[in-house]
């Protein structure tokens, strides 16, 4: 048992897990335009209502100019398209293509496997408990933060 005066391993534990998680997710998404940032954007488009380009940039905390280039790359790769917003002809909604949805489905599974591998020293029940506790603690620490934006800031700071 560590002495009560010993430094807490909490910060180190979170940093070590986050570093490894970031590397594994980056490796999993390396074939996608912009890697893990491309996955973050495409995943948000697939799993939510088709957002406008401006709303997507704001939600994920991505500079609007950077978002334009990123969407250009996803479009050129045939993964997402800009479509006119029927309620505002000046706005564009971002919609995943069938190929984009298929790739996100595969990447979602690959990311889940990478997370399970990262936590392989825990049995499945412990992994589930850890995920639940971390989600609850993070929700208490940052109750109003957009989860996608926080992840994006962590995996691709400054973009």
CORGIPE-V593242 format. One record per helix or strand of 2 or more residues. SS is the DSSP state (helix for helix, strand for strand). FROM is the first residue (numbers start at 0). TO is the last residue. Records with the same first field share a line. If there is no record, write none. Layout:
SS=FROM-TO + FROM-TO
This chain:
helix=9-27 + 34-46 + 52-59 + 63-75 + 97-117 + 123-140 + 146-154
strand=79-84 + 87-95
